[in-house]
Amino acid sequence: MNNFTKHFILILVWLAVPCLANAQLKVVATTADLASIAQEIGGKAVEVSSLARPTEDPHFVDAKPSFIVKLNRADVLIEGGAELEIGWLPALLEQSRNEKIAVGAPGHISCASVVSMLEVPKSLDRSLGDVHAAGNPHYLTDPLNGRKVAELISNSLCKIDQPSCELYKSNFKLFSAKLDSKLAEWKATLAPFKGSQIVAYHNSWPYFAERFGIIINLFLEPKPGIPPTPANLAEVITQMNQKGIHVIIVDPYLNRRTAETVARNTSAQVVDVAQFPGGVLGTEGGYIELIDHLVTSIAKALATKN
């Protein structure tokens, strides 16, 4: 090897060092809410992507071959856990052959681990529908759980990427402060409707209901994950008319026509909601914007009687 070649190689290595030092962590989140929070915490130190579309049922994600490539190249995987992604994520993880994000590895963050889960079944009985052993996995509709998840992500990223730890801690403090400010506003917005009852298509909203004092215990589905039947819908219509319930909330991946049919027979209003940023118009900004949209939309509907 001549001197010119040696010097050329040294120059290439010297040029590459800053790039390696400043390389962003590749973070893959299973859902858009987790991706939004991860971006808030990671800032410029991370490159975040989401697997599931925000309009997609997180239990039944269309697993694409490109997901395996993303997972193979990821430094960090953030999942909801509590069986939210059990129908599609384990097989993708196995095929990705990436030890950095394998279950139990530092790069695998399961966010349900920091949440006090609701609706944990005493025993598993599939005749009750789509129930989960760890409890209801739709916990991020409670913004305080959003803060717990943000802190977990911050702490986890610090362990993986110590040089950027101060950035992660600082971003978590900013996120937490903004969340606290908005939480006071959200509670004030829904305070006049405390104890009001609304109907949901699917049982995805117990955490939102508990946080804001709304009752959501009547569903278009007879059991979680079981399509509505005429008999069940007739019973829902009867109860809504008897109790004066005039709001039905529906996620984008569920059958809105069914909700509209019930609404016509109850003088109710159908409100489009989503659990994930970008799932409905006006929530593209991120997690806090999503909760803001949910609160204002539901409060507006509760204040309006047809």
C-alpha positions as CSV (number, residue, x, y, z in Angstrom):
1,M,0.0,0.0,0.0
2,N,1.6,3.3,-1.1
3,N,1.6,6.5,1.0
4,F,-1.1,8.1,-1.1
5,T,-3.5,5.2,-0.5
6,K,-2.7,5.3,3.3
7,H,-3.3,9.0,3.5
8,F,-6.6,8.6,1.5
9,I,-7.9,5.9,3.9
10,L,-7.0,8.0,6.9
11,I,-8.9,11.0,5.5
12,L,-12.0,8.8,4.9
13,V,-11.8,7.5,8.5
14,W,-11.4,11.1,9.8
15,L,-14.4,12.3,7.9
16,A,-16.5,9.4,9.0
17,V,-15.9,9.8,12.8
18,P,-18.1,12.9,13.2
19,C,-20.9,11.2,11.3
20,L,-20.7,8.2,13.5
21,A,-20.6,10.3,16.6
22,N,-23.6,12.3,15.6
23,A,-25.6,9.4,14.1
24,Q,-29.2,9.5,15.2
25,L,-30.7,6.5,17.0
26,K,-33.1,4.7,14.7
27,V,-36.3,4.3,16.8
28,V,-39.2,2.2,15.6
29,A,-42.5,2.5,17.4
30,T,-45.4,0.2,16.9
31,T,-48.1,3.0,16.9
32,A,-48.3,6.7,16.1
33,D,-48.9,7.8,19.7
34,L,-45.7,6.1,20.9
35,A,-43.8,7.5,17.9
36,S,-45.0,11.0,18.8
37,I,-43.9,10.8,22.4
38,A,-40.6,9.2,21.3
39,Q,-40.0,12.1,19.0
40,E,-40.8,14.6,21.7
41,I,-38.2,13.0,24.0
42,G,-35.6,12.1,21.5
43,G,-35.6,15.4,19.5
44,K,-32.7,15.8,17.1
45,A,-30.9,12.7,18.5
46,V,-33.4,10.2,17.1
47,E,-35.0,9.2,13.8
48,V,-38.5,7.9,14.6
49,S,-40.8,5.8,12.5
50,S,-44.1,4.1,13.2
51,L,-45.3,0.7,11.9
52,A,-49.1,0.9,12.3
53,R,-51.0,3.6,10.4
54,P,-52.9,5.9,12.7
55,T,-56.2,4.8,11.2
56,E,-55.4,1.2,11.6
57,D,-56.7,-1.2,14.3
58,P,-53.5,-1.8,16.5
59,H,-54.6,-5.4,17.1
60,F,-54.7,-6.2,13.4
61,V,-51.9,-4.4,11.7
62,D,-51.1,-5.2,8.0
63,A,-47.6,-6.5,8.6
64,K,-45.5,-5.7,5.5
65,P,-42.1,-7.1,4.5
66,S,-40.7,-3.5,4.8
67,F,-41.4,-3.7,8.6
68,I,-38.8,-6.5,8.9
69,V,-36.2,-4.3,7.3
70,K,-37.1,-1.4,9.6
71,L,-36.8,-3.6,12.6
72,N,-33.6,-5.1,11.4
73,R,-32.0,-1.7,11.2
74,A,-33.5,-0.3,14.4
75,D,-31.6,0.6,17.5
76,V,-34.7,0.9,19.6
77,L,-38.2,-0.7,19.5
78,I,-41.0,0.9,21.5
79,E,-44.2,-1.2,21.8
80,G,-47.4,-0.7,23.8
81,G,-47.3,-4.2,25.3
82,A,-50.1,-5.8,27.3
83,E,-50.9,-7.9,24.2
84,L,-51.8,-4.8,22.1
85,E,-49.5,-6.0,19.2
86,I,-49.5,-9.7,20.0
87,G,-51.2,-10.7,16.8
88,W,-48.5,-9.3,14.5
89,L,-45.3,-8.0,16.2
90,P,-43.7,-11.3,17.6
91,A,-43.3,-12.8,14.2
92,L,-41.8,-9.6,12.7
93,L,-39.4,-9.4,15.6
94,E,-38.2,-13.0,15.1
95,Q,-37.7,-12.4,11.4
96,S,-35.8,-9.2,11.9
97,R,-33.0,-11.1,13.7
98,N,-32.0,-7.9,15.6
99,E,-30.7,-8.7,19.0
100,K,-30.6,-5.0,20.0
101,I,-34.4,-5.0,20.1
102,A,-35.2,-8.5,21.2
103,V,-37.5,-9.0,24.2
104,G,-35.4,-8.3,27.3
105,A,-32.7,-6.3,25.4
106,P,-32.1,-2.6,26.4
107,G,-33.4,-1.5,23.0
108,H,-36.8,-3.1,23.5
109,I,-39.1,-0.8,25.5
110,S,-42.5,-2.2,26.5
111,C,-44.5,0.8,27.8
112,A,-47.2,-1.1,29.6
113,S,-44.6,-2.0,32.3
114,V,-45.0,1.5,33.9
115,V,-48.8,1.7,33.7
116,S,-51.4,0.7,36.3
117,M,-53.6,-1.4,34.1
118,L,-57.4,-1.3,34.2
119,E,-59.7,-4.2,33.6
120,V,-57.3,-7.0,34.4
121,P,-59.3,-10.2,34.2
122,K,-59.5,-12.5,37.2
123,S,-59.5,-15.4,34.7
124,L,-59.1,-15.7,31.0
125,D,-62.4,-16.7,29.2
126,R,-62.4,-16.2,25.5
127,S,-66.2,-16.4,25.5
128,L,-66.1,-12.9,26.9
129,G,-64.5,-11.6,23.7
130,D,-61.2,-10.0,23.0
131,V,-59.9,-9.7,26.6
132,H,-56.3,-9.3,27.5
133,A,-54.5,-11.1,30.3
134,A,-52.6,-7.9,31.4
135,G,-55.6,-5.6,31.2
136,N,-57.0,-3.1,28.7
137,P,-54.1,-2.1,26.5
138,H,-55.5,1.3,25.4
139,Y,-54.0,3.2,28.2
140,L,-52.5,6.2,26.4
141,T,-55.9,7.9,26.2
142,D,-55.1,9.0,29.8
143,P,-52.5,11.8,29.5
144,L,-50.9,10.9,32.8
145,N,-50.1,7.5,31.3
146,G,-48.6,9.4,28.5
147,R,-46.2,11.1,30.9
148,K,-45.3,7.8,32.5
149,V,-44.4,6.4,29.0
150,A,-42.4,9.6,28.2
151,E,-40.4,9.2,31.3
152,L,-39.7,5.5,30.6
153,I,-38.6,6.4,27.1
154,S,-36.3,9.1,28.4
155,N,-34.7,6.8,31.0
156,S,-34.4,4.0,28.4
157,L,-32.7,6.2,25.8
158,C,-30.3,7.5,28.4
159,K,-29.1,4.0,29.0
160,I,-28.7,3.3,25.3
161,D,-27.2,6.7,24.3
162,Q,-25.5,8.3,27.3
163,P,-23.9,11.2,25.4
164,S,-27.4,12.5,24.6
165,C,-28.9,11.8,28.0
166,E,-29.1,15.4,29.1
167,L,-31.1,16.1,25.9
168,Y,-33.6,13.3,26.7
169,K,-34.0,14.5,30.3
170,S,-34.5,18.1,29.3
171,N,-37.0,17.2,26.6
172,F,-38.9,15.0,29.1
173,K,-39.2,18.0,31.5
174,L,-40.5,20.2,28.7
175,F,-43.0,17.6,27.6
176,S,-44.2,17.0,31.2
177,A,-44.6,20.7,31.9
178,K,-46.7,21.1,28.7
179,L,-48.8,18.1,29.6
180,D,-49.4,19.4,33.1
181,S,-50.6,22.8,31.8
182,K,-52.9,21.2,29.2
183,L,-54.3,18.7,31.8
184,A,-55.6,21.5,33.9
185,E,-57.2,22.9,30.8
186,W,-58.7,19.6,29.7
187,K,-60.1,18.9,33.2
188,A,-61.8,22.3,33.2
189,T,-63.3,21.7,29.8
190,L,-64.9,18.4,30.7
191,A,-65.7,19.4,34.3
192,P,-69.3,20.5,33.5
193,F,-70.0,17.0,32.0
194,K,-68.6,14.9,34.9
195,G,-70.8,11.8,35.3
196,S,-72.2,12.1,31.7
197,Q,-72.5,8.9,29.8
198,I,-71.5,8.2,26.2
199,V,-71.5,5.2,24.0
200,A,-68.4,3.7,22.4
201,Y,-68.2,1.3,19.6
202,H,-65.4,-0.7,21.2
203,N,-64.1,-0.8,24.7
204,S,-61.0,1.3,24.1
205,W,-61.7,4.2,26.4
206,P,-61.7,3.2,30.1
207,Y,-58.6,5.2,30.8
208,F,-59.9,8.4,29.2
209,A,-63.2,7.9,31.1
210,E,-61.6,7.4,34.4
211,R,-59.3,10.4,34.1
212,F,-62.0,12.9,33.1
213,G,-65.0,11.5,35.0
214,I,-67.0,10.4,31.9
215,I,-69.0,7.1,32.0
216,I,-68.3,4.8,29.0
217,N,-69.7,1.4,29.8
218,L,-72.2,0.9,27.0
219,F,-70.9,-0.4,23.6
220,L,-72.1,-1.2,20.1
221,E,-70.2,-4.4,20.2
222,P,-71.9,-7.0,22.4
223,K,-68.4,-8.2,23.6
224,P,-65.0,-6.7,22.8
225,G,-64.0,-7.6,19.2
226,I,-67.4,-9.2,18.4
227,P,-69.3,-7.5,15.6
228,P,-72.6,-5.8,16.7
229,T,-75.7,-7.9,16.3
230,P,-79.2,-6.5,15.6
231,A,-80.3,-7.7,19.1
232,N,-77.4,-5.9,20.8
233,L,-78.0,-2.7,18.9
234,A,-81.7,-2.8,19.8
235,E,-80.7,-3.1,23.4
236,V,-78.2,-0.2,23.1
237,I,-80.9,2.0,21.4
238,T,-83.3,1.2,24.3
239,Q,-80.8,2.1,27.0
240,M,-79.7,5.3,25.2
241,N,-83.3,6.5,24.9
242,Q,-84.1,5.6,28.5
243,K,-81.0,7.3,29.8
244,G,-80.9,10.2,27.4
245,I,-77.5,9.3,26.1
246,H,-76.8,11.4,23.0
247,V,-73.1,10.8,22.0
248,I,-71.5,7.9,20.3
249,I,-67.8,7.8,19.7
250,V,-66.2,5.8,16.8
251,D,-62.6,5.0,15.9
252,P,-61.7,5.3,12.2
253,Y,-61.2,1.6,11.6
254,L,-64.7,0.7,12.9
255,N,-68.0,0.7,11.0
256,R,-69.3,4.2,11.2
257,R,-72.5,3.3,9.4
258,T,-73.5,1.1,12.3
259,A,-73.1,4.0,14.7
260,E,-75.1,6.2,12.4
261,T,-78.0,3.7,12.4
262,V,-78.0,3.8,16.2
263,A,-77.8,7.6,16.1
264,R,-80.8,7.9,13.9
265,N,-82.9,5.9,16.3
266,T,-81.7,7.9,19.4
267,S,-81.3,11.4,18.2
268,A,-77.6,11.0,19.1
269,Q,-74.5,12.5,17.5
270,V,-71.6,10.4,16.2
271,V,-68.2,11.8,17.1
272,D,-65.1,10.6,15.2
273,V,-62.3,9.9,17.6
274,A,-58.9,8.2,17.4
275,Q,-56.3,6.8,19.8
276,F,-53.4,7.8,17.5
277,P,-52.2,11.2,16.2
278,G,-53.3,11.6,12.6
279,G,-56.2,9.2,13.0
280,V,-58.7,12.0,12.6
281,L,-58.4,15.4,11.1
282,G,-56.9,17.9,13.5
283,T,-54.7,15.5,15.4
284,E,-51.7,15.4,13.0
285,G,-49.6,17.6,15.4
286,G,-48.8,14.9,17.9
287,Y,-49.9,13.2,21.1
288,I,-50.9,16.4,23.0
289,E,-52.8,17.7,20.0
290,L,-54.6,14.3,19.9
291,I,-55.8,14.5,23.5
292,D,-56.7,18.1,23.0
293,H,-58.9,17.1,20.0
294,L,-60.6,14.3,22.0
295,V,-61.4,16.5,24.9
296,T,-62.8,19.4,22.9
297,S,-64.7,17.2,20.5
298,I,-66.4,15.2,23.2
299,A,-67.1,18.3,25.3
300,K,-68.7,20.0,22.3
301,A,-70.9,16.9,21.6
302,L,-72.0,16.6,25.2
303,A,-73.0,20.3,25.2
304,T,-75.1,19.8,22.1
305,K,-78.4,18.0,22.3
306,N,-80.2,17.2,19.1
